[in-house]
Amino acid sequence: MKHNFGAGPCILPQNVFKEAASAVMDFNGLSILEVSHRHKDFVAVMDEAMDLVKKALNVPAGYSVAYLQGGATLGFTIAALNMMRDNKKAGYINTGTWATGAIKEAKKIGIDVNVLASSEDKNFSYIPKDYSIPDELDFVHFTSNNTIYGTQFHAIPKTNSPLICDMSSDIFSKEINVADFDLIYAGAQKNLGPAGATLYIVKDDVLGKSTSPFMPTYLDLKQQIEKESMLNTPPVFSIYVAMLNLRDLIANGGIAAIEAKNNAKAALLYQEIDSNPLFKGTVAKEDRSRMNATFLLEDESHQEIFDKMWKEAGVVGLPGHRSTGGYRASMYNALPLESVQVLVDVIKEFTKKNG
Ligand SMILES: *Cc1c(COP(=O)(O)O)cnc(C)c1O
């Protein structure tokens, strides 16, 4: 058995994999892969996939859900394009690679980006806290969980401006108050489903108000919402599996239950790293991510032997991102507590032999 700590595409519940596999063979007599997206059977899937997002996250009235393509990377552009207003000025908090990417794309479409705060001075190892946000911004953008460096906002930025969030790697992992946001976007493949779909949750009030001089049809959230994500062929399979996963999430107690489980997993691993003299965490404790835990060996000459041990235990996906090195344990929703225990046991055994 493998224990998948990979950062994404992510582990999903085993029964979701099974149901998805069976729909590839038989979805009302066809394969889910060949069914028309306009057929009522798939329209029902799309409707349920949207409804379950609203149910799981308690989305208030006045918000809509869309499943688009392009990943969170296109989300950088879609968010900026749709939220551009008269000032053409926006505030971004730079907490690492993905936030940096969002800033770059906003600039490309002509937004005057005010970097409100950045943790680049310490290799993105913390979440900036003491900064002021000026008025007269079209919007404020942040990345709730810094997948690569392993930090996470445990409180949202305080602003009167519309708040936009790239929630790719912690959506559905903990309770959020959707009403705090004007726009949330997230690539599916970190906690929702297979790569291919990108989730948007948008306040209806903001639609159709962009001041961008150009607005490609596909990137216009107003048109996408009006067409119920069927403006063109949607990523049928990805949406189907996301629906299965959301059904599973809700059947197992919803966000409250998964949040408790995620907290327990993160506590188990961080407790070991903190008490173990051979390892050290790489980010400020109060800003640690409960999804992606990053850590290092104190003595890098131990790497080969440690790597051999966790691989033998069936752990996969543990090496850190190519830009950071070290280790990163991604503990998305479907990763069982038992898998974290396996990793902790490997760390303990390694320590016994090498400490
Ligand atoms: C993975 C990730 C992205 C990039 O997602 P794609 O869907 O591959 O474009 C962007 N933001 C965050 C926070 C991520 O974790």
The ligand as an ORCA input file, in Angstrom:
! r2SCAN-3c Opt
* xyz 0 1
  C      -1.107     24.293     -7.695
  C      -1.426     25.703     -7.456
  C      -1.612     26.618     -8.497
  C      -1.447     26.244     -9.944
  O      -2.520     25.465    -10.292
  P      -2.786     24.966    -11.783
  O      -4.167     24.415    -11.658
  O      -1.741     23.950    -12.076
  O      -2.721     26.130    -12.688
  C      -1.951     27.910     -8.179
  N      -2.111     28.289     -6.906
  C      -1.928     27.447     -5.872
  C      -2.119     27.927     -4.474
  C      -1.587     26.115     -6.113
  O      -1.418     25.271     -5.094
*
